[in-house]
């Protein structure tokens, strides 16, 4: 991830209460630090029985606060909360949830929360019986009502031999959910269809023609759209990165399968973003059994047949005749051209040829674009004018692309 510039750098308070999942809070702290934010840990006395202060100080790169009677001259019991942009409590024990619901301020964490107007994100962790206890259920309902964001808990193996609901959500998911709370919900109610990855065309049962797309930019777009409130469908062709939670996922193999899936899903999408690298050709024949060198000889010519252009088919109405009015269609163009002006000329011609509303252009090469966490793109509109530019990690590039669409 790139470090956000100073404006985007958040002051995040991570509250840790005393449950065994406190050891995983180190991952939460680290996630915010790696995302470039300024992290201040407020741990309860009980939390420090589970995880060491030096660990938290090393990872957060700031002192860890616990005691209500430390830093009194700086009025620390309220100043930490007042200056926070975001408060995340992970793990939140049943006791902490109860105290939060009642507004109890008998420790530094309670004071910090009460003194803050920042969004509060809480990741509960406890045994299933405690999570399902009517007292906890009522406390969680009160917190939700008050606008507190509850992340998890997940179901799974608990501390003892038991398993069930109550496991703290994974640190990366907590960080992502917490940062999403601060995003504008400017895609709320929108249905966004995204294709990602690269289609593969089989030659025989063990071989295929494919491309180097990892799907990372398409997945980042799906995450960004989801976090901004969209209802996302992701058509995934051979992703090399994990698919995001909270989106409707359909996997496809070939261009023909992707075509069918796009035709189906585009009928109910307000925005279609075609980030997948689509195989332009497929072998004329697909062998039923493995091709053998004895029959192929020293030279072997492969006859290929052109696949249809899905994007052009979509915009011309031949692929999916029933599309919602006003649907916005976004194409991608990955080009190896090194000269900036020549690259733009290629892209403008492609935007026109494909009839898209927007075209996202990026340069690819042996070392560029594919498989890296970063990207640099230029966004053109239908007329070929530059309407956006972004460079950075793929998630921030995804947000800049969505900014243009919004
Ligand atoms: N695309 C598509 N169907 C195809 C090929 C590409 O829908 N058969 C889409 C891609 O998803 C992408 C855009 O078209 O959004 C541009 O893909 P690209 O491979 O750059 O374009 P091509 O038409 O294949 O042009 P080129 O001759 O440069 O390969």
Boltz pocket constraint, residues with backbone or C-beta under 6 A from the ligand:
constraints:
  - pocket:
      binder: B
      contacts: [[A, 255], [A, 274], [A, 275], [A, 276], [A, 277], [A, 278], [A, 279], [A, 280], [A, 307], [A, 308], [A, 309], [A, 310], [A, 311], [A, 312], [A, 330], [A, 331], [A, 332], [A, 333], [A, 334], [A, 354]]
      max_distance: 6.0
